[in-house]
Amino acid sequence: MTVALAALAALATVAACWLAWARVRDAIVTEFEQRIAGIASTAAAQVSPAAIDEARSRGEEGGGYLALQVQLVTLRTATGVADASLVDTTRATLVDARAPDETERFTTPLDSLARGALDAALAGRAAVSPDYTYGGATLRAAIAPVLRDRRVAGAVAVEAQPAYREPLAALARRLALIALLSLAAIAVFTVLLVRITVASTRLERRLSRAENLAAMGRLTATLAHEIKNPLAIIRGSAERLNRGDAEQQRMATFVIEEADRLSHTVARYLAFARGDEAPREHGDALAALASTLALLEVELAGRHVVLERVRGPVDSATVALDPESLKQVYLNLLLNAIEAMPDGGRVRVTDRVAGGALEVEIADDGAGIPPELLRRIGEPFVTSKAQGSGLGLFLARRLAQAAGGDLAIRSAPGRGTTCTLRLPRVEPGRSGG
């Protein structure tokens, strides 16, 4: 009787483990498909059909190609996907973030690797492909249509590695091992029934906890796995590359610094969402400004923007913001200025000391901001850019206010925009609290 009960319990354990594994597998696979489909659909919604036409007709000589290239490379970098590409209605690749400098119009490999998903996208429906192998890696593709008046102008394809495969395999191996041990225990020692029951209970608790966490905290899990983990890999890879010549070391240092900055930025956004107060640390505002300008040298040259740097009377200025926060503020302001001049122009960066505070002024000669929008600029989701979110200026102002300063914005249509960042200076070593 005891053996029969143990056998029934063991069989029930095997069945419960298999059902739990199947549920976890289905949930993880569905979440992965929804995530990459969401990335592809969001990117497709932001692609201009006119840019596709220009890229198709003029190639890399046109501004449309450059805009699409920047958009897809930024998408790949920000989300950590394996590749992001734009395919036209002839199934030719217009832009490929994995090889952004190649402009030959070859048929996309997805035509054979993910033909069903590509057919669906070119018919106007977003779709996710099954697994396929490309370049020695297992990938899945999400393809979403770019629509012009309900007609398909092209498609955005996002390829990502199904990172769930190995964890699921490991979980299956564990569950299989538990099942085998349970069955062996029936034949050998009935006394092991207690241990098997305990192990099964612990496993069910872990699976139940994992399901609850997945349901309650998908956003946190996504941030942790899809941003911080890739950043850690990027940072570690850059550290290993930081052994070459001076230019390689300089570029690797930029990668490390930006990976750390993005990691801090994610943490800061979450802290702001919870209403936490920003940390009080000190940094050299002028050193951070110089570092940021050096980081943007290539971007400025690529956008045909001339930098005019007007230096003030001091070489350093300690403020109550850490260097990463300072770079975040400067990057938001400088990138806004660059994007305000799509055809190139001039950015004037001036620093001065006024009333015990450092003032950094960033002025562009772009189109300017209408008065009705200027009154609300800096609020979340209020922006003058067609595809902006307004969170950059919001974060910059919050950081400035956390350091006891402020961010003032002056603008007029046709006369450009001037942002003045004011940060009180503090004595080095003195607490900013």
N, C-alpha and C positions, 0 to 999 in steps of 0.2 A: 504493500500500500504506500509505504513511504517512498519507495523507488518510483512508483507510478506518479505520485504527487510531484516528486522531484523532476521526473521526465516532463510532466505537463508544465511545471514551472519553467523548466529549461526551454521547452518549445515556445512557451509564451514569451520568454525573454528574447529568443531569436526573432520571433515575429515582431515584438515591440521595437527591437533594435532596427530591423529592416524598415518598418513603417516610419520610425523616427528619422532614419537616414534619408528615406525617400522624401519626406516632408521638408527636411533641411535642404536637400538637393534642389527640389522644385522651387523653394523660396529663394535660394541663392541665385539660381539660374534666372528666375523671373526678375529679380532685382537687378542683375547684371544687364539683362536685355532692356529693361526699362531705362536704366541709367544711360547706356550708350545710345539708345534710340532718342532719349531726351536731348543728349548732347548734339546728335546729328540734326534733329528737328530744330533746335534752337539756333544752331549755326546756319541751317538752310534759310530760316526766317530772316537772318541778318544779311544774307548775300543779296546783292543788287543784281537783278537780271540785266541791267544796262552794263554793269561791270563784266558780266559773262560775255555779252556781245562784243564789248571792246577787247577783252582778252582773246576772244576767238579770232577777231579780225586783225588786231594789231600786235598780238603776242606780247612779249615782255617790254616792247617799246611803249605801250600804253599805260596810263595811270590805273586803268581797271585791273590789269594783271598785277601791278604792285599792291593795290589795295587787297585783292583776293589773296595774294601771297602772304602779306602781313597778317591778315585775318586767320588764315589756316595755320600758319606757323605759330601764332599766338594761341590758337585753340589747342594745338597739339601740346605746346609747352605747358599751358595752364591746367589742362585736364590729365596729362600724363598718358594719353592714348598712344598706340604704336604709330598711327599715321592718320592724317586727315587730307582728303583730296577732293577736287571738284571735277565732275565729269559732265560733258555736254551731252546733248541729245543724240549725237552720233556715237556715243560710248567712248569718245576720246578723252584722255586726261588733259585738262587745261592747266591745273595747278596741283602739285603734289608737295605737301609739307615735308615729306621725308627726303625729297630731292628738289628743293625750291628753285634751284638755278637751271634745271633742265626744262626746256620749253618745247621739245618735240611732241607732236600730237599723236602719240601712240595709243592704240586701243587699251583701255584700262585692264589690268590683270583681273579685276573683279568680274569682267565679262565671262570669264571661265570659272573663277574661284567662287563667286557668289552671284551667279547669273540670276537665280530666282529673285533675290532681294533687289538686284539692279533692275530687273524687268518691272518689278512692282513699283520702285521709285520713279522710273521713267513713265509709268502709267499713272503717277500721281499719288501713290501710297507709300508711306515710310515702312520699312521692313528690316528685319534682322536676319542675317544668314546663319546657317549651321557652321560648325567648326570647319576650318580648312587649314592647310599648311602652306606657308609662304616664307621663303628665306630661312628655312629651318625652324620657324616658330609656328605655333598653333594660334590661330586668330579667329575672331568673328567680326563681321562688318555690319554696321547699322547705316542704312542709306536712306536719305530723306530728300524729297523733291524740292527744287526751287521753283516757285510758281510765279507766273506773270499773267494776271487776269485769268486765273484758273487753268492756265496752260503751263506745261512743264518747260522750263527754260534750261534746266540742268539738274544735277543732283550732288549733294554733299555726302561723301562716304567717310565714316569714322571707323577705323580698325583698332581693335583692342584685344589684348591677350586675355583669355578667360582664366583669370588667376584662381578661380575656384576649383579648378580641376584637381590640383595636387592636394589641397586640404580635404576635398571630398574623397579622394582616393585613400588618403591617410585615415579619415574617419571610417571608411568602409573596411579598411584593414583592421582597425581596432575593433570594430563591431564583429567582424568575422572571427577575430581571435577570441573575443569574449564568448561568442556562440560556441566555438569549438571547445573552449575550456569548460563551458557549461555542460556540453554533451559528454565530454570525457569524464567529468566529475560524476555523472550519473553511473557510468560503468565502473568507476574505480572506487570512489569514496562518497557515500551518501552524505557524510558529514560536511563535505564541501558545499552542500546545498546552501548553507547559511552564507558562506562567503560569496557564492555566485549571486545570491539574492541581494546582498549588500552592494556588490559591484554593479549589478543591474540597476539598483535604485539610484546609486550615485550617477550612473550614466544617464538615466532618465532625467534626473535633476539638472545635470549639465545641459542636456539638450533642450529641456524646457526653459532654462534660464537663457540659453542662447536665442531661442525663438522670441522670448519676451523682450530681450535687449534689441533684437533686430526690428521688432515691431515698434518699440518705444523710442529707439534712438538711431534711426537710419541716417539722419543728417550727420550726427556726430561720427558714426561709423564711416560714412562716406568721406568726411573731412579727414579722418585719421588715416584711412587706407588710400584714398585717391589723391591726397595732397601731401601730407607729411611723409608718408613712406617713400613716394617717388622723390621728394626733395632730399630725403636722407641718402637715397641712392645716388642722386645727382651730386650731392655734396661729397660723398665718399669717393665717387669717381673723379671729381675735380681735384680732390686732395692727392689722388694717385697720379694725376696728370701734372701736378704742380712740381715737376722735376725736370722740365725741359729747358729751352732757352728762355731769355727774359720775356719775350712777347707771350710765349705759352704760359709762363708763370703769371704774367699780368692778367691774361684772359681767365686762367684757372682761378685766380684770386677773385675776379669779378663774379664768377659762377658761385664760388663758396659764399661770398658776401650776399649775393642776391638770394641764394637758397636759404640762408639764415634769416634774411629780411622777410621773405615770404612766409617762412615758418612763424616768425613773430607776428606777422600781419594776420595770419589765420587766428592765432591765439588772441590777438587784440580785438578782432571782429567779434569773436565769441564772447570776450569779456564785456565789450560794449553792449552786445545783445542782452547780457545778463544784468547790465547796469553797474558793473564793477568799475571802480575808479582806476584810471590809467596809472601805471607804475611811475614812481618819481625817481628817475635816474638822470645823471648828468652826461652831457656830450658837448663837443666843440661844434657849434653850428656852422662855422666857416669851413672847417675841415670836412664836415659832412656835405656841404654845398660843393666844394671842390671835387670830392669823390663822386658825387652824383653827376656833375657836369662831365667828368671824365668818362663815366659809364655811358653817357648819352652822345658821345662824340660820333659814333657810327650812325646813330639814329638821326642826328642833326644833319650830317652830310647826306644821308640817303633821302631826307625830305627837302634838301636844298634850303635849309634854314641856317642863317648866319647868326652866330652867337656874339653879342657885344657885352663884354664883362667890364663893369666899372667897379673898381675896388675901393673900399672905404679906408679909414685911418688905422684900423686894427687888423692884426693877422690871425687872431683867435678870439672866440667869444663863447664862454661856457654858459649853457642854458640848462633848464630843468627838463630836458628830453634826452633820451638815449640816442646814440648814433643811428640805429635802425629806424626809430620813429622819425628822426629828422630827415633821413633819406626818403622815407615814405611820403612825407609832406612835400619835399622838393620834387620828387618824381611825379606826384599827382599834378602839381602846378605846372611843371615844365612840359609834361606830356600834353596837358590841356592846351598850353600855348602853341606847341608844335602842331597839334591836330586842328587848331583854329586857322592854320595857314596851309591848306592842302596843296597850294601851288608854290610853296616856299615863301620866305620872308625873313624877318629879323626878330630875334628875341634879345631883349636888353635885361641883363641881370645886374642889379646894383645893391651893394650893402652899405649901411651907414649906422652910426651910433647916435641915438637920440634919447635923452632923458633916462639914462641907465639901461636902455634896452637896445637890442640889435634889431634893425629893420632890414629885411631882404625884399627887394622889389623885383618882380618878374613881369615884364611888359612885352606884349606882342603887337603886331600891326595887322591882326586878322580882321574878320568881319565885325567883331564886337557882339554885344548881347543886348537885345531889346529891353527897354526900361521895365516893361511889365514882367519880364522873366528875371531881370536882375534883382528885383526885390525879394525873390524866393530862392535865388541861386544859393547852393550850399545846403539846402534841405534834401533829405533822402529822396531819391527818384525824381528830382527836379533837375533837368539838364537841358542845354541848348543843342546837344549832339543827338543825331537821329537814332544812334544805337548805344547811347550812354545810359548810365544808371544814376548818376549824381552822387554816388557813394564816395567817390574820391575826394571831392571838396568837403563833403560832410565829415569824413574821417580827418582830413587835414585841419579843419577848423576845431574839431574836438581835441585833437592832439595839441594844437596851439593853446587852446583854453586850459587844458590840463597843466600846461607849463606856465600859466599865469599870463599868457599873451592873447593874441587875437589874429584873425585873418580878415583883411578888408579887401573888397573887390570893387574896382571902378571900371566902367565900360560905357561905350556909346556905339551905336551902329555905324560902321564904316570907319571907326577911329581906334579900333583895337581894344584890348583889355589889359588892365594893370592889377596885379595881385600883390598886396603888401602884407608880408608876414612879420609880425612884431612879437619878439620873445625877450622877456626881461633877462638880463645877465645875472649870473650868480657867481659867487666866489668859488674857485675850484676846491673841492673837499667839503664844502658846506652843504648840509642837507637841503634838498629842495622841498621838503614837506612843511 
